[in-house]
Amino acid sequence: MVPRGRHLLLGPARSLQVLPKADPKSDLSYLAYASKDKVAGLVKLPLDGNPHKAMGLIAHPGEISAIACTHDGRYLLTAGRHDATVQCWELNTGALEAQALLGREGMEPFLDMLGPGGREGAAYREMEDHFFYAQLRVQGEDSTEERRIGHRLTVDQVAPIMQAVGFYPSQRETFDMLNEIRFTNLANSVEEVETVTFDELIRRELVYLNHRPVVPPTEEDIAASLRFARDRENPELYSRKALSELLEQYGEAMSASELDSLLEGLVKGTKLEGNISATFDLRTFVTGMLGFEPPADDSAEGGRGGGVETARFAEGTVV
């Protein structure tokens, strides 16, 4: 297998082992893996993110501490951390090959991961719209000159597209994501990749599919992030001053002017020290400032339904 640049292709895995080849003449290679909790499985190499080239099963009732392959590649041993058990699994790579063949080729397996409907689905169409709109933004939205829209987009426009479709990476995550694209061909060329096609944005390194959160943020997640911004006199409310201090001093800190600029984009004409009240509740922050739609099954207790997703922006604004 030719080494490639660093890519995100699997979920969190505790143990990885390339299987010894049962047939030395075969060109097929497989990777055995175990997650931290319960699941062990196989992936066909090279890693490309195709879900039909991977399988997993519940190997233990709890945490898996280690895995090992036999010398002939026919068996996989898994050890449970708390169940004091070692399981021996016979490997059937032929079944994985059949699954990969039946799962279609090209873009189709990846479009199924993007959302229902494939190329005709709402998720695909929305990303496609943002892909071409990003080209218009680069050329100037207010320009009256003729625009040239093509099938390639500069790498620096990838992050705004991610934000527009509801994935909001941190600066560090954005840095890693763009470097993953730029150094895709590092093993074969010293030149950086500077442009991507729409299909490459989805599939080539699975930029969107592999970096987005599996589960969208909930109001409980947002409340947990805001816990240090609670008002001292009324813990049910959040303090504008405390929120400002958190954003300006911790994590990927931003200046007061940057914070005002972001808020003006989220809430038109609003500055943190201007039109936002000194204290606010969670629902005001989620719907009024972040722009998320309220959950459909609102509870009567202040709208904090258990585990309800804050699905998407009410308006498709490109941040």
C-alpha positions as CSV (number, residue, x, y, z in Angstrom):
1,M,0.0,0.0,0.0
2,V,1.4,3.3,-1.0
3,P,1.5,5.7,2.0
4,R,-0.5,8.9,1.6
5,G,-1.0,12.0,3.6
6,R,-2.7,12.1,6.9
7,H,-6.4,11.7,6.6
8,L,-9.4,11.2,8.9
9,L,-11.1,7.9,7.7
10,L,-12.2,6.0,10.8
11,G,-14.0,6.8,14.0
12,P,-12.0,6.6,17.3
13,A,-10.2,3.2,17.4
14,R,-8.1,1.8,20.2
15,S,-6.3,-1.0,18.3
16,L,-5.3,-1.4,14.6
17,Q,-3.6,-4.3,13.0
18,V,-3.0,-5.2,9.3
19,L,-3.9,-8.9,8.7
20,P,-1.2,-11.2,7.5
21,K,-2.1,-12.5,4.0
22,A,-3.6,-16.0,3.9
23,D,-2.5,-16.1,0.3
24,P,0.9,-14.4,-0.4
25,K,0.0,-14.0,-4.1
26,S,-3.2,-12.0,-3.3
27,D,-3.3,-8.3,-3.8
28,L,-6.0,-7.9,-1.2
29,S,-5.2,-6.4,2.2
30,Y,-7.3,-5.9,5.3
31,L,-7.1,-4.0,8.5
32,A,-8.5,-5.3,11.8
33,Y,-9.7,-2.7,14.3
34,A,-11.3,-2.4,17.7
35,S,-13.1,0.6,19.2
36,K,-12.9,1.5,22.8
37,D,-16.3,0.1,23.6
38,K,-17.6,-3.3,22.4
39,V,-17.0,-3.2,18.6
40,A,-14.3,-5.0,16.6
41,G,-14.2,-5.4,12.8
42,L,-12.4,-5.4,9.5
43,V,-11.8,-2.8,6.8
44,K,-10.6,-3.4,3.3
45,L,-7.4,-1.5,2.4
46,P,-6.6,1.0,1.1
47,L,-8.7,3.2,3.4
48,D,-11.0,5.4,1.3
49,G,-14.0,5.9,3.7
50,N,-16.4,3.7,1.7
51,P,-18.8,2.3,4.3
52,H,-19.3,-0.9,2.3
53,K,-15.6,-1.8,2.7
54,A,-15.9,-2.0,6.4
55,M,-17.8,-4.1,9.0
56,G,-18.0,-4.4,12.7
57,L,-19.7,-6.4,15.4
58,I,-20.2,-6.4,19.1
59,A,-17.3,-8.5,20.3
60,H,-17.6,-7.8,24.1
61,P,-20.2,-6.5,26.5
62,G,-17.8,-3.6,27.5
63,E,-14.4,-2.1,26.8
64,I,-12.0,-3.9,24.5
65,S,-8.4,-3.8,25.8
66,A,-6.5,-5.4,22.9
67,I,-6.6,-7.4,19.7
68,A,-4.2,-9.7,17.9
69,C,-4.1,-11.6,14.6
70,T,-2.9,-15.1,14.1
71,H,0.1,-15.6,11.8
72,D,-2.0,-16.9,8.9
73,G,-4.5,-14.1,9.0
74,R,-7.5,-16.5,9.6
75,Y,-8.3,-15.6,13.2
76,L,-8.7,-12.4,15.3
77,L,-8.3,-12.5,19.1
78,T,-10.0,-9.8,21.1
79,A,-9.6,-9.2,24.9
80,G,-12.3,-7.7,27.1
81,R,-11.0,-5.4,29.8
82,H,-13.7,-6.0,32.4
83,D,-15.2,-9.3,31.4
84,A,-12.0,-11.3,31.8
85,T,-12.6,-13.0,28.4
86,V,-10.6,-13.5,25.2
87,Q,-12.7,-14.2,22.1
88,C,-11.4,-16.0,19.0
89,W,-13.1,-14.9,15.8
90,E,-12.7,-16.7,12.5
91,L,-12.4,-14.2,9.7
92,N,-14.3,-14.4,6.4
93,T,-12.8,-11.8,4.1
94,G,-14.9,-13.2,1.2
95,A,-18.1,-11.8,2.9
96,L,-16.5,-8.4,3.1
97,E,-15.5,-8.5,-0.5
98,A,-19.1,-9.4,-1.5
99,Q,-20.4,-6.5,0.6
100,A,-18.0,-4.1,-1.1
101,L,-19.1,-5.3,-4.6
102,L,-22.8,-5.1,-3.8
103,G,-22.4,-1.6,-2.3
104,R,-21.8,0.0,-5.7
105,E,-18.8,2.1,-6.8
106,G,-17.9,5.7,-7.6
107,M,-19.8,8.4,-5.6
108,E,-22.9,6.4,-4.8
109,P,-21.9,4.9,-1.4
110,F,-20.8,8.3,-0.3
111,L,-24.0,10.0,-1.4
112,D,-25.9,7.6,0.7
113,M,-23.9,8.8,3.7
114,L,-24.7,12.4,2.8
115,G,-28.4,12.1,3.1
116,P,-31.5,10.4,1.7
117,G,-32.2,10.9,-2.0
118,G,-28.6,10.8,-3.3
119,R,-27.9,13.3,-6.0
120,E,-31.6,14.4,-6.0
121,G,-31.7,14.7,-2.2
122,A,-31.9,18.0,-0.3
123,A,-28.5,17.7,1.4
124,Y,-26.7,17.2,-1.9
125,R,-28.5,20.1,-3.6
126,E,-27.8,22.4,-0.7
127,M,-24.1,21.6,-0.8
128,E,-24.1,22.0,-4.6
129,D,-25.7,25.5,-4.3
130,H,-23.2,26.6,-1.7
131,F,-20.3,25.3,-3.9
132,F,-21.2,27.5,-6.8
133,Y,-22.3,30.4,-4.6
134,A,-18.8,30.4,-3.0
135,Q,-17.3,31.0,-6.5
136,L,-19.6,34.1,-6.9
137,R,-18.5,35.4,-3.5
138,V,-14.8,35.2,-4.5
139,Q,-15.5,37.2,-7.7
140,G,-17.6,39.8,-5.8
141,E,-21.3,39.6,-5.1
142,D,-22.0,43.1,-6.2
143,S,-20.0,43.0,-9.4
144,T,-21.8,43.7,-12.7
145,E,-19.1,42.1,-14.8
146,E,-19.4,38.6,-16.4
147,R,-18.8,35.8,-13.9
148,R,-17.0,32.6,-14.6
149,I,-18.3,29.6,-12.8
150,G,-16.4,26.4,-13.1
151,H,-16.2,23.0,-11.5
152,R,-13.2,23.7,-9.2
153,L,-13.1,25.8,-6.0
154,T,-10.1,27.1,-4.1
155,V,-9.3,25.3,-0.9
156,D,-9.8,28.4,1.3
157,Q,-13.5,28.4,0.4
158,V,-14.1,24.9,1.9
159,A,-14.5,26.2,5.5
160,P,-17.3,28.7,4.6
161,I,-19.2,25.9,2.8
162,M,-18.9,23.7,5.9
163,Q,-20.3,26.5,8.0
164,A,-23.2,27.1,5.6
165,V,-24.4,23.5,5.7
166,G,-24.3,23.4,9.5
167,F,-20.9,22.2,10.5
168,Y,-18.9,24.8,12.5
169,P,-15.3,23.7,13.0
170,S,-12.9,25.5,15.3
171,Q,-9.9,27.2,13.9
172,R,-7.8,24.2,14.8
173,E,-10.2,21.8,13.1
174,T,-10.3,24.1,10.0
175,F,-6.5,24.1,9.9
176,D,-6.3,20.3,10.1
177,M,-9.1,19.9,7.5
178,L,-7.5,22.2,4.9
179,N,-4.1,20.7,5.4
180,E,-5.6,17.3,4.8
181,I,-6.8,18.5,1.4
182,R,-3.6,20.4,0.5
183,F,-1.3,17.5,1.2
184,T,-3.4,14.8,-0.4
185,N,-0.8,14.0,-3.0
186,L,2.2,14.4,-0.7
187,A,3.4,10.8,-1.5
188,N,3.5,11.5,-5.2
189,S,4.1,15.2,-5.6
190,V,5.6,18.1,-3.6
191,E,2.9,20.4,-5.0
192,E,0.0,21.3,-2.7
193,V,-3.5,20.8,-3.9
194,E,-5.1,24.3,-4.2
195,T,-8.5,23.5,-5.8
196,V,-11.2,20.9,-5.3
197,T,-14.2,19.7,-7.4
198,F,-17.6,19.3,-5.8
199,D,-17.3,15.5,-5.8
200,E,-13.8,15.7,-4.2
201,L,-15.3,18.0,-1.5
202,I,-17.6,15.1,-0.6
203,R,-15.6,12.0,-1.4
204,R,-11.9,12.4,-2.2
205,E,-10.9,12.8,1.4
206,L,-14.5,12.8,2.7
207,V,-13.9,16.2,4.1
208,Y,-17.5,16.9,5.1
209,L,-18.6,13.4,5.8
210,N,-15.7,12.5,8.1
211,H,-15.2,15.8,9.9
212,R,-18.8,16.7,10.7
213,P,-20.2,15.6,14.1
214,V,-22.2,12.4,13.9
215,V,-24.9,13.8,16.2
216,P,-25.9,17.5,15.8
217,P,-25.6,19.7,18.9
218,T,-28.5,19.7,21.3
219,E,-29.6,22.5,23.6
220,E,-28.1,20.5,26.4
221,D,-24.7,20.6,24.6
222,I,-24.9,24.4,24.3
223,A,-26.0,24.7,27.9
224,A,-23.0,22.7,29.0
225,S,-20.7,25.0,27.0
226,L,-22.3,28.1,28.6
227,R,-22.1,26.8,32.2
228,F,-19.3,29.2,33.2
229,A,-21.3,32.1,31.8
230,R,-24.2,31.7,34.3
231,D,-25.4,34.8,36.1
232,R,-24.4,34.7,39.7
233,E,-27.7,36.1,41.0
234,N,-29.9,33.9,38.8
235,P,-28.3,30.6,37.7
236,E,-31.2,30.0,35.2
237,L,-29.9,33.0,33.1
238,Y,-26.6,33.7,31.4
239,S,-24.5,36.9,31.8
240,R,-23.6,38.9,28.8
241,K,-20.4,40.1,30.6
242,A,-19.4,36.6,31.5
243,L,-19.9,35.3,28.0
244,S,-17.8,38.1,26.6
245,E,-15.0,37.3,29.0
246,L,-15.1,33.6,28.1
247,L,-14.9,34.3,24.4
248,E,-12.2,36.9,24.7
249,Q,-9.9,35.1,27.2
250,Y,-10.2,31.3,26.7
251,G,-9.9,28.7,24.0
252,E,-9.4,30.3,20.5
253,A,-9.7,33.7,22.0
254,M,-11.1,36.6,19.9
255,S,-10.9,40.3,20.4
256,A,-13.8,42.5,21.3
257,S,-14.0,43.9,17.7
258,E,-14.0,40.3,16.3
259,L,-16.8,39.4,18.7
260,D,-18.9,42.4,17.7
261,S,-18.3,41.6,14.0
262,L,-19.5,38.0,14.4
263,L,-22.5,39.0,16.4
264,E,-23.4,41.6,13.7
265,G,-23.4,38.7,11.2
266,L,-25.6,36.5,13.4
267,V,-27.9,39.2,14.7
268,K,-28.0,42.0,12.2
269,G,-27.0,45.3,13.6
270,T,-26.3,43.9,17.1
271,K,-23.2,44.4,19.2
272,L,-22.6,42.5,22.4
273,E,-22.5,45.6,24.6
274,G,-25.4,47.3,22.6
275,N,-28.7,45.6,22.0
276,I,-28.2,42.4,23.9
277,S,-29.6,42.5,27.4
278,A,-27.3,42.0,30.4
279,T,-28.8,38.6,31.0
280,F,-30.5,36.1,28.7
281,D,-31.9,32.6,28.9
282,L,-30.8,29.6,26.9
283,R,-33.7,29.7,24.3
284,T,-32.9,33.4,23.5
285,F,-29.3,32.5,22.9
286,V,-30.1,29.4,20.8
287,T,-32.9,30.9,18.6
288,G,-32.3,34.6,18.8
289,M,-28.5,34.8,18.6
290,L,-27.3,31.5,17.0
291,G,-30.4,31.3,14.7
292,F,-31.3,27.7,15.3
293,E,-34.9,26.7,14.8
294,P,-36.8,25.8,18.0
295,P,-37.4,22.0,18.5
296,A,-40.7,20.7,17.1
297,D,-41.6,19.0,20.4
298,D,-41.0,21.9,22.7
299,S,-41.5,21.1,26.4
300,A,-43.4,23.5,28.6
301,E,-40.4,24.0,30.9
302,G,-38.6,26.8,29.1
303,G,-38.3,24.8,25.8
304,R,-35.5,22.5,26.9
305,G,-36.7,19.2,25.6
306,G,-34.5,16.3,26.5
307,G,-32.1,15.4,23.7
308,V,-33.9,17.5,21.1
309,E,-31.6,18.5,18.2
310,T,-31.1,22.2,17.3
311,A,-31.5,21.1,13.7
312,R,-30.3,23.9,11.5
313,F,-30.2,27.6,10.8
314,A,-33.6,29.1,10.2
315,E,-32.1,31.1,7.3
316,G,-29.4,29.7,5.0
317,T,-26.9,32.5,5.7
318,V,-23.3,31.9,4.7
319,V,-21.2,32.9,7.7
